[in-house]
Amino acid sequence: MPIVSMFYGIVVRMFADDHNPPHIHVAYQSEKAVYAFDGECLTGKLPRKQHTLVVAWIMLHQEELQAARTVCHGGEQPMRIEPLR
């Protein structure tokens, strides 16, 4: 599963053949969660601070996430998205 971004120990990935709704897979240490492109946590759980960072990152990059999903579903490697700094 391609890495789309990494920041503050958080790794964001996207599957090429994932189901709807559009979402990302996020890992922080041993914790994992799945987030929709609107920032909703669909499954799993991250610590509160990391959850807040992921939601903020999603809100900043919704258009890039949609574009990465389109590229991914076309069978290509999605582009990297700017991390939080």
Secondary structure, DSSP 8 states (H G I E B T S, - for coil): --EEEEETTEEEE--TT--SS-EEEEEETTEEEEEETTS-EEEE---HHHHHHHHHHHHHTHHHHHHHHHHHHTTS---------
